[in-house]
Amino acid sequence: MSVSLSKYSPQPPIAISPQFYLSPIRQGDQDAYLLHFNDPTIAKNMLRLPYPYTVDNANWWIQHRESNAKNPETYFAIRRSSDGYLIGAIGTDFDMNDKTKHAADFGYWLSKEYRGQGLMALVIKAFARHSFDKLGIHRLQANIFASNEVSGRALTKAGFVKEGLLRHYYCKDGEYIDAISYSLIPTDPVG
């Protein structure tokens, strides 16, 4: 796999399969964000995503990620190996310097042409390994919208344990939304 590394994070890419890898979000990803974040399904399932998504939104996000890059990194683009094009992302705001924390929430999304192929479960597994091995996280958790059954299946395939319903956990566009909680700890069998 021939991969161009971002100048903002010297760590090597994380292989998912021969066709896909994870690497930092970088300049040049704006067009992919504009295309993918204007997909109504992605917008519906993400809490704080502006919709419609604009050039200013994309430029702000890329600048934000570059100025907050870490080593080891906590946010990744999901990329095609053939051309490095961003087709999704996964990440956490976990602060490795806060020694009182051991758990981290994470989020992810995938462009529509790659959904339903088992790719996100592979990405989640790789991200979980990275989180446990490189970030020092002991509990990785995702609280997804209860209506997002596809996301729940990806988490389950990746070995996450469904913990339960969180009633009215989120508020989006003035509507209270139930969430389902999933978690993984290092001793859980990975799917």
N, C-alpha and C positions, 0 to 999 in steps of 0.2 A: 504494500500500500504506500503510495507516494503522497505525503501530506505536507502542506505548508503550515508552519506553526505561527501563531500570533506573536507579535513582538511583546505583548503584554503579559504573557504567561509562558515560561520556559518549559513547562511540563509536557511530556509527550502525549499524543492523543491516546484515547482509550478505545481499543478495538471492540466492536460489538459483533461483527461478522466480517467476511471478506468484502461485503458491500457497504458497510456502515461503520462509523466511528464517532466518538465524542471528542470535541475540542472546544476551546474558549470561543465565545461570541466576539466578533471582530468587525472592523470596518469592511464594507463590502456586503454585509448581511442585510442592509436596509431593504433592498428590493424583495428579498425572501420574506422578511417580516411584513412588508406592505401587502404582499400577495396573501400570505397565510393568515394574518390577523384580520383580514377583511372577510374571512370565511365565517358565516354566521354561527356554525356549530362550535368553532373555537371560541368565538366571542361569548356565546351563551354559557359555556362551561368554565370560563375564567372570571374570577371575582372582580379584578380591578382593571380589566382591559378596556381602553377606550374604543368605542365603535361608532362610526367608522374610524379605522386606524389611518393616521396621516403620516406624511413624510416627516413632519416635526416630531411626532411620537416616535417614529423609528430612529431618527437621529438622536433624540434624547436618550433612548434606551441603549443604543450602541455606546454612546459617550459614557453613560452611567456604568455599563458593564466594564468598559475599558478602564475607567477611573477607579473601579472597585475590584479589579482583578486580584486574585490571590494565588499563592502557591503553597499548598495545593489549592486548585480551583474549586469553587462551589457551584458554579453555573456553567452549563455546557450546551453547545449547539449539537444537535444530531445531524451528521453530515453524510452525504453519499461519498463513498470512496472514489468513485469515478471522476468527480469534478469538485468535491468539497462544498457542494451546494447545501445550504441549511434547509432541512425538512422538518425540524422540530427542535425542542429544547427540554432540558430538565435541570432543576437546581434547587438550592436551599439557601436561606439567609443565615445559616448556622455560624455563630461566632466562635472560632476555635480558641480565641484568647480568653473566653469566659469559662473558667474552670468549674463554675457552679452548674453548668449546663451539660446534659448528657443526651438529650433528645432533640431531634430536628424535624420540623415539617418540611416537606418538599412538594414541588409541583412540576408539571410536565404538560406538553402538548405535542401533537403530531399532525402533519398536513394530511389532508383527506386521501390523497392517492396512496398513502402508505398504511392507512388504518386497516384493521381486520386481517393482518398478515402475521401477527405474533411478534412484530418488531418491538412494540413498546414494552412488552414483558422482558425481552432481552435487554433493552436499554435500562429498565428499572433494576434488573439484577446487577448489571455492570455498575450502575450508579450506587447501589446499595453496598457492593464490595468496596468501591472507592470511599464511600462515606465511613464505613467501619474501619478500613485499613489506613486511610490517609488523613481523614478529618477527625478521627477519634470519637465519632458518634457511637452511642451504645443503643439508641432506640431511634429508628427512622419511621416517620409516620406521615400519612396522607389522609386528609379529611376531604372527601370528594362530595360534590352535589349528589344527593340521593337519586336523582333522575339520571345520573351518568353511569349507567350499567356497564358500558363498554370499558370505562376506566376501572371499575370494580373488577371486571374479568382480568384485565391486564395485571392488576395488583395481585390477585389470587394466583394467577399463573406464575408470577414472580416469587411466590412463597409468602406473601403478606397474610397476616391473620386479620379477619374481619372482626372488629371489636364491638361495633354496635352503632345505633342510631343516635345522632346528636340533633335534637329537635330545635328548629329555628336557629341554627348555629351561624348561618350567614344571612346578611341582608344585602341584596343586589337590586338596584333600581327600585328601591322602596318595598321590595317583596322579601319576606322571610323565607329562607330556604333550609330544609333539613339537609344534614350531611351524614355520610357513613364514614366511620373511622376505621382505618387499617393501620397495622404496624408490623415491623420486623425488627427482631433483635438478633445479634450475631449467632446465638445458639439455635435459632429456628432453622428447620430444613428449608433450603431454597428450592422453589419450584422448578 
